[in-house]
Amino acid sequence: MDRYAHRKGTCRIRLMDGNTPIAGRKVTVELRSHEFKFGCNIFWLSEMLDPATPPARRALLERMWESWSKLFNFGTLPFYQGRYERVEGVTQEESTLRTAEFLREHGVAMKGHPLCWHTVSAKWLLGRSNQEVLENQLGRIRREMSAFKGHIRMWDVINEVVIMPVFDKEDNAITRLCAEMGRVPLVKALFDMAREMDPGATLLLNDFNTSEKYAGLIAECLAAGVPMDVIGIQSHQHQGYWGDEKLHEVLERFARFNMPIHFTENTFVSGDLMPGHIVDLNDWQVPEWPTTPAGEERQAMDFLRMIDTLFAHPQVEAFTNWDFCDGAWLGAPAGLVRLNGTHKPAYDALRQRICRDWHTKETLMTDEDGWVTVTGFRGEYEAVVDGLAGDFVIDKEGRDQVVRPCWLVL
């Protein structure tokens, strides 16, 4: 039995030269980008695109981009208000838009993360009334979604709502607002605005809490008519792999909603594991957290166990790794590449899966009317015949398509 059969599809394509069928010719078809979203955050790309970045640093980032782009078709961009808008009305729209345009030109789908969150919130909101804070958050959704509508069609609308009204690590205006309004009314107000701003956008609720508390919140939100499209699940595993039993338990808990599931933030470290007694991962502050050979092998093995399970689950539609390079959040060795940009075993393992094990490439022969039938992993394809290339898609519908190859642009 093919455990990945649900990831595959079949379609017929007709190769045409103008109005003439390309009959009896060999055509090579190859998957260029999966329908499944294999992703990673890419917060550092804006630095690579910044003209002021020193040449040596830019060269390293360009090598990282080359490696990143060989794996991923989906990138998460940062919209944390406390950083994106440190001073009220002064935003990072210009640099973020430049990054989004670059990714779009390179065929990478994007998600904005997040539109509302109590952590990394704007300090200047603290002196505002709750009504003013709500109006600010709704206005922020209008502003960001309008500015990026041509590039970003997916958003984490609100982040970590389960803990939001009782969060006590630092004073912030969003926790205060959520405590007064209640979780569901706040979620609905924000999602309603996001849906109004972009009726075709994909909207996520995202949380690190994978217990029944989160499942209960989702049920309440759906009952209240919150227009959410996807369940977002964080899986930061700095203390070691969850294990197959917990992973299957989490999948079963959220699959019952019959909605798409995105694993939005996944972390495996390649150094010493964080001690198990740490509850809030942010409390683990160490001067150095190096990668180790043994840790890198463990990271690769854990990564494959998880990604194999998620790719086999019919409701999981996206997986985002967190981070790409070591030394980002918590200074952890959580990257697929080391600080110098060299690949870890986990990078090579994921590349083996995406580009080889879960890849489709074959040579077929067109019939007398120019038709061939193609079966493979769903996604965007290229068909090449006599040095000419054309694009087509294998999706759930499996529709017939006409392909008119043209000269390859190198």
MIZA-224136 format. One record per residue: z, y, x of N, C-alpha, C in turn; residue in three letters. Coordinates in steps of 0.05 Angstrom, whole numbers, padded with zeros to 5 digits, always signed. Example, Ala and Ser with C-alpha at 12.3 -4.5 7.8 and 13.67 -1.06 7.14 Angstrom:
residues 2
+00156-00114+00264+00156-00090+00246+00156-00066+00264ALA/+00142-00045+00257+00143-00021+00273+00157+00001+00258SER/
***
This chain:
residues 410
+00000-00024+00017+00000+00000+00000+00000+00025+00018MET/-00017+00044+00011-00019+00069+00026+00001+00089+00016ASP/+00022+00094+00032+00044+00112+00023+00034+00141+00021ARG/+00011+00146+00032+00000+00174+00032-00024+00176+00013TYR/-00028+00157-00005-00051+00158-00022-00052+00183-00039ALA/-00029+00193-00047-00028+00217-00064-00036+00242-00049HIS/-00039+00240-00022-00048+00263-00006-00078+00263-00003ARG/-00091+00243-00014-00120+00240-00009-00136+00245-00035LYS/-00162+00248-00031-00180+00252-00054-00208+00245-00046GLY/-00225+00246-00066-00254+00239-00062-00271+00260-00076THR/-00293+00267-00063-00312+00285-00076-00340+00278-00066CYS/-00360+00287-00080-00387+00285-00071-00397+00313-00063ARG/-00411+00313-00040-00424+00338-00032-00454+00333-00029ILE/-00469+00354-00036-00498+00353-00033-00507+00372-00012ARG/-00518+00362+00009-00528+00378+00031-00556+00389+00024LEU/-00558+00415+00025-00583+00428+00018-00593+00448+00039MET/-00619+00448+00044-00632+00468+00060-00647+00486+00041ASP/-00634+00508+00034-00645+00525+00012-00644+00509-00014GLY/-00667+00503-00025-00669+00487-00049-00678+00458-00044ASN/-00679+00451-00018-00689+00424-00011-00666+00407-00002THR/-00663+00383-00014-00641+00365-00005-00646+00356+00024PRO/-00624+00354+00039-00624+00344+00066-00620+00314+00064ILE/-00642+00299+00062-00640+00270+00055-00642+00253+00080ALA/-00628+00230+00079-00629+00210+00100-00621+00220+00127GLY/-00600+00237+00128-00591+00249+00153-00562+00243+00157ARG/-00554+00240+00183-00526+00237+00189-00511+00263+00187LYS/-00488+00262+00174-00472+00286+00171-00443+00278+00179VAL/-00431+00295+00196-00404+00290+00204-00386+00308+00188THR/-00366+00297+00174-00347+00313+00158-00320+00311+00172VAL/-00306+00334+00173-00280+00334+00187-00261+00353+00173GLU/-00236+00344+00169-00215+00361+00158-00208+00384+00177LEU/-00209+00408+00167-00202+00431+00183-00174+00442+00177ARG/-00165+00439+00152-00138+00449+00145-00128+00433+00121SER/-00104+00422+00124-00092+00406+00103-00087+00423+00078HIS/-00088+00410+00055-00077+00423+00031-00047+00426+00033GLU/-00034+00406+00044-00005+00407+00049+00000+00430+00069PHE/+00021+00445+00064+00027+00468+00081+00046+00459+00104LYS/+00035+00456+00127+00050+00451+00151+00056+00478+00164PHE/+00081+00487+00164+00087+00514+00171+00109+00518+00192GLY/+00111+00543+00200+00133+00551+00218+00136+00581+00215CYS/+00160+00591+00219+00163+00620+00220+00149+00631+00245ASN/+00140+00656+00243+00124+00667+00265+00131+00696+00268ILE/+00157+00701+00270+00167+00729+00272+00158+00743+00297PHE/+00152+00728+00318+00145+00740+00344+00116+00750+00346TRP/+00100+00743+00326+00072+00750+00328+00067+00780+00328LEU/+00084+00795+00314+00081+00824+00314+00084+00836+00342SER/+00101+00823+00358+00105+00832+00386+00079+00827+00402GLU/+00066+00804+00397+00042+00798+00411+00020+00818+00405MET/+00020+00828+00380-00001+00846+00371+00006+00876+00377LEU/+00030+00881+00387+00039+00908+00392+00026+00917+00419ASP/+00011+00939+00419-00002+00949+00444+00018+00955+00465PRO/+00043+00961+00458+00064+00969+00477+00077+00945+00491ALA/+00071+00921+00483+00083+00897+00495+00073+00894+00524THR/+00091+00890+00543+00083+00887+00571+00064+00863+00574PRO/+00044+00865+00592+00023+00845+00595+00034+00817+00600PRO/+00055+00814+00617+00065+00787+00623+00077+00774+00598ALA/+00091+00790+00582+00103+00780+00557+00081+00774+00537ARG/+00061+00791+00536+00039+00786+00517+00024+00760+00524ARG/+00021+00755+00550+00007+00731+00558+00022+00706+00550ALA/+00049+00707+00552+00065+00684+00542+00062+00681+00512LEU/+00063+00702+00498+00061+00701+00468+00033+00692+00460LEU/+00013+00699+00475-00014+00690+00469-00017+00660+00473GLU/-00003+00649+00493-00003+00620+00497+00012+00606+00475ARG/+00034+00619+00465+00049+00608+00443+00032+00608+00418MET/+00017+00629+00413-00001+00631+00390-00022+00609+00391TRP/-00033+00604+00414-00053+00583+00417-00041+00556+00409GLU/-00017+00551+00418-00003+00526+00411+00004+00525+00381SER/+00015+00547+00371+00023+00549+00343-00001+00544+00325TRP/-00023+00556+00331-00047+00555+00313-00060+00527+00313SER/-00055+00511+00333-00066+00484+00334-00051+00465+00315LYS/-00027+00473+00307-00010+00456+00290-00009+00466+00261LEU/-00005+00492+00257+00004+00502+00231-00018+00517+00215PHE/-00017+00513+00189-00035+00528+00171-00020+00547+00153ASN/+00006+00551+00159+00024+00565+00140+00046+00579+00157PHE/+00049+00605+00153+00068+00620+00169+00087+00636+00151GLY/+00112+00638+00159+00132+00654+00145+00137+00680+00160THR/+00134+00703+00146+00138+00729+00158+00164+00742+00148LEU/+00178+00758+00165+00204+00768+00159+00204+00794+00142PRO/+00220+00793+00121+00223+00817+00104+00253+00823+00099PHE/+00271+00815+00117+00299+00820+00114+00303+00851+00113TYR/+00314+00860+00091+00315+00889+00086+00331+00904+00108GLN/+00352+00891+00118+00368+00905+00138+00354+00909+00164GLY/+00332+00895+00169+00315+00899+00193+00289+00912+00186ARG/+00277+00904+00163+00252+00915+00155+00254+00945+00147TYR/+00278+00953+00138+00282+00980+00129+00310+00989+00137GLU/+00314+00992+00164+00340+00999+00174+00348+01027+00164ARG/+00329+01044+00162+00334+01071+00151+00319+01072+00124VAL/+00332+01082+00104+00320+01082+00077+00292+01095+00078GLU/+00273+01081+00068+00246+01092+00066+00229+01090+00091GLY/+00241+01081+00113+00226+01077+00138+00224+01047+00143VAL/+00201+01036+00139+00197+01007+00139+00180+00998+00162THR/+00178+00972+00165+00161+00959+00185+00135+00950+00172GLN/+00127+00964+00152+00103+00956+00137+00078+00956+00156GLU/+00075+00976+00173+00051+00978+00189+00048+00953+00208GLU/+00069+00947+00222+00067+00924+00241+00066+00898+00227SER/+00080+00895+00204+00079+00870+00189+00052+00866+00176THR/+00040+00888+00167+00014+00886+00155-00007+00879+00176LEU/-00004+00890+00200-00022+00882+00222-00020+00852+00228ARG/+00004+00842+00227+00008+00813+00232-00004+00797+00209THR/+00000+00805+00184-00011+00791+00161-00041+00791+00162ALA/-00053+00813+00170-00083+00814+00172-00093+00795+00193GLU/-00079+00793+00216-00086+00775+00237-00085+00746+00227PHE/-00064+00739+00214-00061+00712+00204-00082+00705+00183LEU/-00088+00724+00166-00108+00719+00145-00135+00715+00158ARG/-00142+00731+00179-00167+00728+00193-00170+00700+00206GLU/-00147+00688+00213-00147+00662+00226-00142+00639+00206HIS/-00144+00645+00180-00142+00625+00160-00115+00613+00155GLY/-00094+00629+00161-00066+00620+00158-00055+00631+00132VAL/-00045+00614+00114-00031+00623+00090-00004+00633+00098ALA/+00008+00651+00082+00033+00664+00089+00053+00664+00066MET/+00078+00666+00074+00100+00671+00055+00117+00694+00066LYS/+00126+00711+00048+00145+00732+00055+00173+00723+00050GLY/+00191+00728+00069+00219+00717+00067+00239+00738+00077HIS/+00259+00744+00061+00261+00742+00031+00260+00770+00020PRO/+00256+00772-00006+00256+00799-00019+00284+00808-00025LEU/+00303+00790-00030+00330+00797-00035+00349+00777-00022CYS/+00369+00786-00007+00388+00769+00006+00413+00785+00013TRP/+00436+00773+00010+00461+00787+00016+00465+00789+00046HIS/+00454+00771+00062+00457+00772+00091+00433+00788+00102THR/+00438+00803+00123+00418+00821+00135+00408+00840+00113VAL/+00426+00849+00097+00419+00869+00076+00421+00897+00088SER/+00412+00916+00073+00412+00944+00083+00440+00956+00081ALA/+00451+00965+00104+00478+00976+00104+00479+01001+00087LYS/+00457+01016+00086+00458+01042+00072+00460+01038+00041TRP/+00458+01013+00032+00462+01008+00003+00492+01007-00005LEU/+00510+01005+00015+00538+01001+00009+00550+01024-00007LEU/+00541+01048-00004+00552+01070-00018+00540+01074-00046GLY/+00522+01057-00055+00508+01060-00080+00523+01045-00102ARG/+00519+01054-00127+00529+01039-00150+00513+01013-00153SER/+00524+00994-00168+00509+00969-00172+00483+00974-00186ASN/+00482+00993-00205+00457+00999-00218+00436+01010-00199GLN/+00445+01027-00181+00427+01038-00161+00417+01016-00142GLU/+00435+00997-00135+00427+00975-00118+00406+00958-00131VAL/+00410+00952-00157+00390+00936-00172+00364+00951-00173LEU/+00364+00976-00179+00339+00992-00180+00325+00991-00153GLU/+00341+00992-00131+00329+00991-00104+00316+00965-00100ASN/+00329+00943-00107+00317+00916-00103+00292+00912-00119GLN/+00292+00922-00144+00268+00920-00160+00246+00937-00149LEU/+00253+00961-00139+00233+00979-00127+00222+00967-00101GLY/+00240+00953-00086+00231+00940-00062+00210+00919-00068ARG/+00215+00903-00089+00195+00883-00096+00169+00895-00103ILE/+00170+00917-00118+00145+00931-00125+00130+00941-00100ARG/+00145+00952-00082+00133+00964-00058+00121+00942-00040ARG/+00137+00922-00033+00127+00901-00014+00105+00884-00026GLU/+00108+00877-00051+00087+00859-00063+00061+00875-00067MET/+00063+00901-00072+00039+00917-00075+00025+00920-00048SER/+00040+00926-00028+00028+00931-00001+00015+00906+00011ALA/+00026+00882+00004+00017+00858+00017+00002+00839-00002PHE/-00005+00849-00025-00018+00832-00045-00044+00819-00035LYS/-00059+00833-00019-00084+00822-00009-00080+00801+00012GLY/-00055+00797+00021-00050+00779+00044-00029+00757+00037HIS/-00007+00765+00025+00015+00747+00020+00016+00741-00010ILE/+00013+00716-00018+00014+00708-00046+00037+00689-00051ARG/+00056+00687-00033+00079+00670-00036+00104+00684-00026MET/+00126+00683-00041+00150+00698-00034+00175+00682-00040TRP/+00194+00683-00021+00222+00676-00028+00234+00700-00042ASP/+00236+00699-00068+00244+00722-00083+00273+00729-00078VAL/+00290+00709-00078+00319+00713-00072+00330+00689-00057ILE/+00347+00694-00039+00356+00674-00019+00385+00668-00022ASN/+00392+00642-00024+00420+00633-00022+00438+00644-00044GLU/+00429+00640-00069+00443+00651-00092+00469+00636-00098VAL/+00471+00610-00091+00495+00595-00097+00519+00608-00086VAL/+00518+00616-00061+00541+00628-00048+00542+00659-00052ILE/+00521+00670-00062+00518+00700-00061+00541+00715-00073MET/+00551+00709-00098+00572+00726-00109+00600+00722-00097PRO/+00603+00701-00081+00629+00696-00068+00628+00698-00038VAL/+00606+00707-00028+00602+00709+00001+00622+00730+00012PHE/+00638+00722+00033+00659+00740+00042+00659+00745+00072ASP/+00636+00738+00085+00635+00742+00114+00633+00771+00122LYS/+00619+00787+00105+00616+00815+00110+00611+00830+00084GLU/+00620+00855+00083+00615+00870+00059+00586+00877+00056ASP/+00575+00874+00032+00547+00880+00028+00543+00886-00002ASN/+00523+00902-00008+00518+00911-00035+00506+00889-00053ALA/+00492+00869-00042+00479+00849-00058+00500+00830-00070ILE/+00520+00822-00054+00541+00805-00064+00556+00819-00087THR/+00562+00844-00083+00575+00859-00104+00559+00861-00130ARG/+00533+00865-00127+00515+00866-00150+00514+00839-00164LEU/+00512+00817-00149+00510+00791-00160+00536+00783-00175CYS/+00559+00791-00163+00584+00785-00175+00587+00799-00202ALA/+00576+00823-00204+00578+00837-00230+00558+00827-00250GLU/+00533+00823-00242+00512+00814-00261+00514+00785-00268MET/+00522+00769-00248+00520+00740-00251+00495+00730-00238GLY/+00496+00705-00228+00473+00694-00213+00447+00695-00229ARG/+00448+00682-00253+00423+00679-00268+00411+00705-00277VAL/+00426+00724-00288+00414+00750-00296+00401+00764-00272PRO/+00414+00763-00249+00402+00776-00225+00376+00762-00217LEU/+00377+00736-00216+00353+00721-00209+00330+00727-00228VAL/+00337+00727-00254+00316+00732-00274+00304+00760-00271LYS/+00321+00780-00267+00311+00807-00264+00291+00809-00240ALA/+00298+00797-00218+00281+00799-00194+00255+00783-00197LEU/+00258+00759-00208+00234+00742-00212+00215+00755-00233PHE/+00226+00767-00254+00209+00780-00274+00193+00802-00261ASP/+00206+00817-00244+00192+00839-00230+00170+00828-00212MET/+00177+00807-00197+00157+00795-00179+00133+00784-00194ALA/+00138+00772-00216+00116+00761-00232+00099+00783-00244ARG/+00112+00805-00252+00097+00828-00262+00079+00840-00240GLU/+00089+00841-00216+00074+00853-00194+00050+00835-00185MET/+00053+00809-00187+00031+00791-00179+00032+00766-00196ASP/+00019+00766-00219+00020+00743-00238+00010+00717-00225PRO/-00006+00719-00204-00016+00695-00191+00000+00686-00166GLY/+00021+00700-00160+00036+00693-00136+00053+00668-00140ALA/+00059+00655-00118+00077+00632-00119+00105+00641-00112THR/+00124+00638-00130+00151+00649-00127+00172+00627-00123LEU/+00188+00630-00103+00208+00610-00096+00236+00620-00099LEU/+00254+00602-00107+00283+00605-00105+00290+00588-00080LEU/+00306+00598-00062+00310+00585-00037+00340+00583-00031ASN/+00350+00560-00021+00378+00557-00015+00383+00536+00006ASP/+00406+00540+00021+00415+00520+00040+00433+00499+00026PHE/+00444+00506+00003+00461+00488-00012+00444+00467-00026ASN/+00447+00443-00019+00430+00421-00030+00446+00404-00050THR/+00469+00414-00058+00487+00398-00076+00479+00402-00106SER/+00495+00390-00123+00491+00394-00152+00495+00423-00160GLU/+00509+00439-00144+00513+00467-00151+00486+00481-00151LYS/+00469+00475-00132+00442+00487-00131+00425+00476-00154TYR/+00427+00450-00159+00412+00438-00181+00420+00450-00207ALA/+00446+00455-00211+00456+00467-00235+00445+00496-00238GLY/+00444+00511-00216+00433+00538-00217+00404+00537-00225LEU/+00389+00519-00214+00361+00516-00221+00357+00511-00251ILE/+00374+00492-00261+00372+00485-00290+00378+00509-00307ALA/+00398+00525-00299+00405+00549-00314+00383+00570-00313GLU/+00371+00573-00290+00349+00592-00287+00325+00584-00304CYS/+00318+00559-00304+00295+00550-00320+00301+00553-00350LEU/+00326+00547-00358+00333+00551-00386+00332+00580-00394ALA/+00337+00598-00375+00336+00627-00381+00308+00639-00379ALA/+00289+00622-00373+00261+00631-00371+00254+00645-00345GLY/+00268+00639-00324+00261+00650-00298+00234+00639-00289VAL/+00214+00656-00283+00187+00646-00277+00184+00636-00248PRO/+00200+00616-00241+00199+00606-00213+00179+00583-00212MET/+00165+00581-00189+00144+00561-00186+00152+00538-00168ASP/+00170+00544-00149+00176+00524-00128+00206+00524-00122VAL/+00216+00501-00117+00244+00498-00107+00244+00498-00077ILE/+00257+00517-00065+00259+00519-00036+00285+00506-00026GLY/+00283+00489-00006+00306+00475+00005+00307+00480+00035ILE/+00329+00491+00044+00334+00494+00073+00346+00468+00084GLN/+00339+00463+00109+00350+00438+00122+00355+00444+00151SER/+00374+00462+00157+00381+00468+00184+00400+00446+00194HIS/+00390+00430+00213+00405+00406+00222+00415+00409+00251GLN/+00428+00431+00256+00439+00436+00283+00460+00415+00291HIS/+00472+00402+00271+00493+00382+00276+00482+00354+00275GLN/+00456+00351+00275+00444+00325+00275+00428+00319+00250GLY/+00411+00300+00251+00394+00292+00228+00412+00284+00205TYR/+00404+00294+00181+00418+00287+00157+00421+00257+00154TRP/+00401+00242+00162+00400+00213+00157+00382+00208+00133GLY/+00371+00184+00133+00352+00177+00111+00365+00177+00084ASP/+00390+00168+00083+00404+00166+00057+00408+00193+00044GLU/+00417+00213+00060+00420+00240+00049+00394+00252+00042LYS/+00374+00248+00059+00348+00260+00053+00337+00249+00026LEU/+00339+00224+00022+00329+00212-00003+00346+00222-00027HIS/+00372+00225-00022+00389+00235-00043+00381+00264-00051GLU/+00376+00281-00031+00367+00308-00037+00341+00308-00052VAL/+00322+00292-00043+00296+00291-00056+00299+00282-00085LEU/+00315+00262-00090+00319+00252-00117+00332+00273-00135GLU/+00351+00288-00123+00366+00308-00139+00347+00330-00149ARG/+00328+00339-00132+00311+00361-00140+00284+00353-00152PHE/+00277+00328-00147+00252+00318-00159+00254+00316-00189ALA/+00278+00314-00200+00281+00311-00229+00271+00335-00245ARG/+00267+00358-00231+00256+00381-00245+00226+00381-00248PHE/+00213+00361-00236+00184+00359-00237+00170+00384-00229ASN/+00180+00396-00207+00169+00421-00196+00161+00416-00167MET/+00143+00431-00156+00138+00429-00127+00163+00436-00111PRO/+00166+00422-00089+00188+00426-00071+00177+00434-00044ILE/+00189+00456-00033+00183+00464-00005+00208+00461+00012HIS/+00206+00448+00034+00227+00448+00054+00221+00473+00071PHE/+00236+00494+00066+00229+00521+00074+00238+00528+00102THR/+00260+00516+00112+00271+00523+00138+00283+00497+00150GLU/+00269+00484+00168+00280+00460+00179+00285+00463+00209ASN/+00309+00454+00218+00317+00456+00246+00327+00430+00257THR/+00316+00422+00279+00328+00401+00296+00330+00413+00324PHE/+00354+00410+00336+00358+00421+00363+00352+00399+00384VAL/+00344+00409+00408+00337+00390+00429+00357+00393+00452SER/+00381+00402+00446+00403+00403+00465+00427+00390+00453GLY/+00451+00398+00462+00475+00387+00450+00477+00394+00421ASP/+00487+00376+00405+00490+00381+00376+00514+00400+00372LEU/+00512+00417+00351+00534+00433+00343+00557+00416+00333MET/+00582+00422+00340+00604+00405+00330+00605+00403+00300PRO/+00613+00380+00290+00613+00374+00262+00633+00390+00246GLY/+00653+00401+00259+00674+00416+00244+00665+00444+00236HIS/+00643+00454+00247+00633+00480+00240+00621+00480+00212ILE/+00631+00497+00195+00621+00498+00167+00598+00519+00165VAL/+00603+00543+00174+00582+00564+00174+00569+00563+00201ASP/+00543+00556+00202+00529+00553+00228+00530+00578+00244LEU/+00532+00601+00232+00533+00627+00246+00559+00630+00262ASN/+00579+00613+00257+00604+00615+00271+00602+00603+00299ASP/+00581+00588+00304+00578+00575+00330+00563+00594+00349TRP/+00579+00607+00366+00568+00626+00385+00575+00617+00413GLN/+00554+00610+00428+00558+00600+00456+00541+00617+00474VAL/+00549+00620+00499+00534+00637+00518+00507+00625+00525PRO/+00505+00599+00526+00480+00585+00532+00478+00560+00515GLU/+00453+00553+00507+00449+00529+00492+00423+00517+00502TRP/+00424+00503+00524+00399+00494+00537+00387+00469+00524PRO/+00361+00466+00526+00348+00441+00518+00353+00420+00540THR/+00353+00395+00533+00357+00373+00552+00337+00351+00548THR/+00330+00336+00568+00311+00314+00564+00319+00294+00542PRO/+00344+00286+00542+00353+00268+00521+00352+00281+00494ALA/+00359+00306+00492+00358+00321+00467+00330+00324+00457GLY/+00311+00328+00475+00283+00331+00467+00272+00305+00455GLU/+00280+00282+00466+00271+00257+00455+00283+00252+00427GLU/+00309+00259+00425+00322+00256+00398+00309+00275+00378ARG/+00303+00299+00386+00290+00318+00368+00264+00307+00357GLN/+00248+00296+00375+00222+00286+00367+00225+00262+00348ALA/+00243+00244+00353+00248+00221+00335+00257+00230+00308MET/+00277+00249+00307+00287+00259+00282+00265+00273+00266ASP/+00249+00289+00281+00228+00304+00268+00209+00285+00253PHE/+00200+00264+00267+00182+00245+00255+00194+00230+00231LEU/+00219+00223+00233+00232+00209+00210+00232+00227+00185ARG/+00236+00252+00189+00238+00270+00166+00210+00277+00156MET/+00192+00284+00173+00165+00293+00164+00150+00270+00151ILE/+00154+00245+00162+00141+00222+00150+00151+00218+00121ASP/+00177+00221+00117+00188+00218+00090+00178+00240+00071THR/+00178+00264+00080+00170+00287+00063+00140+00285+00056LEU/+00124+00278+00075+00095+00276+00070+00089+00254+00050PHE/+00106+00234+00050+00103+00211+00031+00113+00217+00003ALA/+00127+00239+00000+00139+00246-00027+00119+00263-00043HIS/+00111+00255-00067+00090+00269-00081+00097+00297-00090PRO/+00122+00305-00092+00129+00332-00101+00133+00352-00078GLN/+00135+00342-00054+00138+00360-00031+00110+00370-00023VAL/+00107+00397-00023+00081+00409-00017+00081+00426+00008GLU/+00104+00430+00020+00105+00447+00044+00129+00440+00061ALA/+00126+00443+00087+00147+00440+00106+00145+00461+00127PHE/+00167+00477+00131+00167+00498+00151+00188+00493+00172THR/+00179+00493+00197+00198+00489+00219+00211+00516+00227ASN/+00235+00515+00237+00251+00539+00243+00266+00533+00269TRP/+00256+00540+00292+00237+00561+00300+00214+00548+00316ASP/+00196+00564+00326+00175+00553+00343+00183+00551+00372PHE/+00197+00572+00382+00206+00573+00410+00236+00573+00411CYS/+00247+00561+00432+00276+00562+00437+00287+00590+00438ASP/+00313+00592+00433+00327+00617+00438+00326+00637+00416GLY/+00317+00630+00392+00316+00649+00370+00343+00649+00356ALA/+00343+00640+00331+00368+00641+00315+00390+00625+00329TRP/+00413+00637+00334+00437+00626+00347+00432+00619+00376LEU/+00409+00627+00387+00402+00620+00414+00397+00590+00418GLY/+00392+00576+00396+00391+00547+00396+00365+00537+00408ALA/+00365+00513+00421+00341+00500+00430+00327+00486+00407PRO/+00319+00502+00387+00309+00491+00362+00278+00492+00361ALA/+00265+00501+00382+00237+00504+00382+00221+00479+00387GLY/+00196+00480+00381+00177+00459+00389+00166+00464+00417LEU/+00170+00488+00427+00163+00495+00454+00187+00507+00468VAL/+00187+00504+00494+00209+00515+00510+00206+00545+00515ARG/+00225+00557+00528+00224+00586+00532+00199+00595+00548LEU/+00189+00577+00565+00165+00583+00581+00139+00576+00566ASN/+00142+00567+00541+00118+00561+00525+00108+00533+00527GLY/+00120+00516+00545+00110+00489+00548+00119+00472+00524THR/+00103+00451+00518+00108+00435+00495+00130+00415+00499HIS/+00147+00412+00478+00167+00390+00478+00154+00365+00465LYS/+00167+00342+00468+00158+00318+00455+00154+00322+00425PRO/+00171+00338+00412+00169+00342+00383+00143+00356+00376ALA/+00134+00374+00393+00108+00387+00388+00086+00365+00388TYR/+00086+00349+00409+00065+00329+00412+00067+00308+00390ASP/+00091+00302+00381+00094+00283+00359+00082+00294+00333ALA/+00088+00319+00327+00077+00331+00303+00047+00334+00305LEU/+00037+00341+00328+00008+00343+00331-00006+00315+00327ARG/+00008+00294+00336-00003+00267+00332-00005+00262+00302GLN/+00015+00270+00287+00014+00265+00258-00008+00282+00245ARG/-00007+00308+00249-00025+00326+00234-00054+00322+00242ILE/-00059+00320+00268-00086+00321+00279-00099+00294+00284CYS/-00083+00273+00282-00094+00246+00287-00087+00227+00264ARG/-00061+00221+00260-00054+00201+00240-00061+00210+00212ASP/-00058+00236+00206-00064+00246+00179-00089+00263+00180TRP/-00109+00254+00194-00133+00269+00197-00157+00253+00187HIS/-00178+00267+00178-00202+00253+00168-00226+00264+00184THR/-00241+00246+00196-00266+00253+00208-00284+00228+00208LYS/-00307+00231+00196-00326+00208+00195-00355+00218+00194GLU/-00372+00200+00201-00401+00206+00200-00413+00189+00177THR/-00428+00203+00160-00440+00190+00136-00470+00195+00136LEU/-00483+00182+00118-00512+00185+00115-00519+00195+00087MET/-00533+00218+00086-00541+00228+00060-00561+00210+00046THR/-00560+00209+00019-00580+00193+00005-00606+00209+00001ASP/-00624+00199-00015-00650+00212-00018-00649+00239-00032GLU/-00626+00244-00045-00622+00270-00058-00603+00288-00043ASP/-00595+00280-00019-00577+00296-00002-00547+00292-00007GLY/-00540+00272-00024-00512+00268-00031-00498+00249-00012TRP/-00472+00255-00007-00454+00236+00006-00427+00238-00009VAL/-00413+00216-00008-00386+00214-00020-00366+00214+00002THR/-00347+00232+00000-00327+00236+00021-00299+00230+00010VAL/-00284+00213+00024-00256+00207+00017-00239+00214+00041THR/-00217+00228+00036-00200+00235+00059-00176+00251+00049GLY/-00160+00260+00068-00137+00277+00062-00146+00303+00049PHE/-00133+00311+00028-00141+00335+00014-00138+00360+00032ARG/-00158+00378+00030-00157+00402+00045-00184+00414+00049GLY/-00187+00432+00068-00212+00446+00073-00227+00431+00095GLU/-00253+00427+00090-00270+00410+00107-00294+00426+00118TYR/-00305+00415+00139-00330+00424+00150-00350+00401+00151GLU/-00374+00405+00143-00395+00385+00145-00416+00396+00165ALA/-00423+00379+00184-00442+00387+00205-00466+00367+00205VAL/-00490+00378+00203-00514+00363+00204-00535+00378+00221VAL/-00545+00364+00241-00565+00376+00259-00556+00402+00271ASP/-00530+00404+00278-00520+00428+00290-00514+00451+00271GLY/-00518+00446+00246-00512+00466+00225-00487+00458+00211LEU/-00471+00478+00202-00445+00472+00189-00442+00486+00163ALA/-00427+00473+00145-00420+00485+00119-00393+00475+00111GLY/-00380+00490+00093-00353+00484+00084-00352+00471+00056ASP/-00332+00455+00052-00326+00444+00025-00296+00437+00024PHE/-00287+00430+00001-00259+00424-00004-00256+00398-00018VAL/-00236+00382-00010-00227+00359-00025-00200+00367-00038ILE/-00199+00366-00064-00175+00373-00078-00170+00353-00100ASP/-00150+00358-00117-00143+00339-00138-00166+00335-00158LYS/-00182+00356-00162-00203+00354-00182-00226+00336-00173GLU/-00231+00335-00147-00253+00319-00136-00280+00327-00146GLY/-00285+00353-00149-00309+00363-00161-00333+00360-00141ARG/-00357+00357-00153-00381+00357-00137-00386+00385-00126ASP/-00397+00387-00101-00402+00412-00088-00428+00412-00074GLN/-00441+00435-00073-00466+00438-00058-00459+00452-00032VAL/-00468+00441-00010-00463+00453+00017-00490+00460+00029VAL/-00493+00485+00037-00517+00494+00051-00509+00502+00079ARG/-00512+00482+00098-00504+00487+00125-00520+00510+00138PRO/-00506+00525+00156-00519+00546+00171-00511+00543+00200CYS/-00522+00561+00217-00516+00558+00246-00486+00562+00251TRP/-00476+00545+00269-00448+00547+00277-00445+00573+00293LEU/-00423+00587+00288-00417+00612+00303-00395+00604+00324VAL/-00402+00605+00349-00384+00597+00370-00369+00621+00382LEU/
***
